[in-house]
Amino acid sequence: MGDYTALTSMIANHAEAAIFRRFNALNIKNLLYMQAELVDLEDQLHDIESEDKKSEAPNKASFSSSVQALRRSASTGDNDQWMKYKEVQEKIHAYSMYYAIDLPETNEGKDDALLQYVSLRKVAKPKSNDIETLRDWLELATGGALFLEGIEDTTWESHEDFLCLDPEQAGSDTLTWLINEQLIPWYHCR
């Protein structure tokens, strides 16, 4: 009987079968939601900053000109601006890596979600015959034996957002593409 262990073993031995969904629409929706959250947080922070500037409390009025004073407010009861800033900082960390793509390899303080999305978009698509081979293996009694159940059974159905982790996929030249994507499928359909 097939299971995830057998599927893992098969993929480990056949890199061209390392085919996964990109979840393009979900990644985009995630970025849009995070962006909307940041817009809201930005507005809330501006409101707090305006209130603090107008405040008669000297420590709050100094927040706009002294980060040190703002940081010190963390240990007092007058720390709304600092707490909101920390919330923004946390969300920005999860969002803004997009701008660091061409910078040296450091993720500290950058946006993981955008970088993940951009990275996923750069991963090569699998060859159509490799997807078919994976689907066939999942159905074989000596392979996956239809072990996937419920919604998991639809994972490798006709989605267009597949990616393949096989590094060979990215380096295919035109002749290789013609043979793998046109000639072999045509031959198998005869």
C-alpha angles and dihedrals in degrees: 000000000000125000140157091281091058091045090050091050093049092050091046089056096042111042091186087067092060089108120154137168118260093208087214097174093046092049091051092046089050091053092047092050092048090049091051090049090052092049089053093045091048090054092048091049092050090051092051091046091052092049092048092049090054093045120117089215104102094215093055093045089055094055092088092057102033125051087184090061090045092051092048089056088071088081094048134065091252095074105114093116093047093047092049090048090053089050090051090046092054093049093044089052089058094046119034108061088110089087092054098058095108095039126096116288102281125125097182111127093357134115115272097185097057093042091050091050094048090046092050090051090056095053113102122254116244121252112261092238090054090055089049091048090052091048090048092050090052089056098043117105087222091047128036093340090207091291095155112099137191118351091348087069089070096055096104098031121116100314119143096207100080125137129190123216092203106114089210089069093067095052099054114134125212095267092050090048091049092051097042100038102033115017100040095046090046091050092050092049094055 
